[in-house]
Amino acid sequence: MLAGEPADIVAVKPLISPMCRDIFDCGAVPGALRMKLAINVFLITLVTGLAEASHFAARHSLDIERFAAILDAGPMASDVSRIKAAKLVHQDFSRQAGISDVLKNSRLVVEAARGAGIVSPLMDACLALYGETEALGFGDDDMIAVVRAFEKRTLEGRRSYSSVAALEDRS
């Protein structure tokens, strides 16, 4: 992702093309940075959702390998979901994208959202979850270790949102 004056982008493309599969012109500065943050919104919420789904499956005593296989066979499968689901199946939290790095990126996204007056409820939740995971001592583990925050909240019987309690009260 590049941003800058058109002439500068033309000059830089041949220099970086050997290192890149694709190059995207994102307009004026800071277009590339904002695009990276937007991409991070999707990546972070995707992996966090996968961690929550696997935690849900595990707490219902479902076969996690079967869960991963069904996910891989469906329309939501991606390289990311396959890699991260396999890490969950094998309880392999070795670092690819570390909790501490994802926490930093989550902060950058939330700060950029606030600065632009944009709501970010999913990223707000992710920021809290990755912060909790780092506080639990998993900062050097892979981002899929965010499942540890779900596990801790479950053990504590914590609800994430008061709206959940309100919905339960109505039923």
Secondary structure as UniProt FT lines:
FT   HELIX           6..16
FT   HELIX           17..19
FT   TURN            29..30
FT   HELIX           31..59
FT   TURN            60..61
FT   HELIX           64..73
FT   TURN            75..76
FT   HELIX           79..89
FT   TURN            90..91
FT   HELIX           99..115
FT   TURN            116..117
FT   HELIX           121..133
FT   HELIX           134..138
FT   TURN            139..140
FT   HELIX           143..146
FT   HELIX           147..156
FT   HELIX           162..170
//
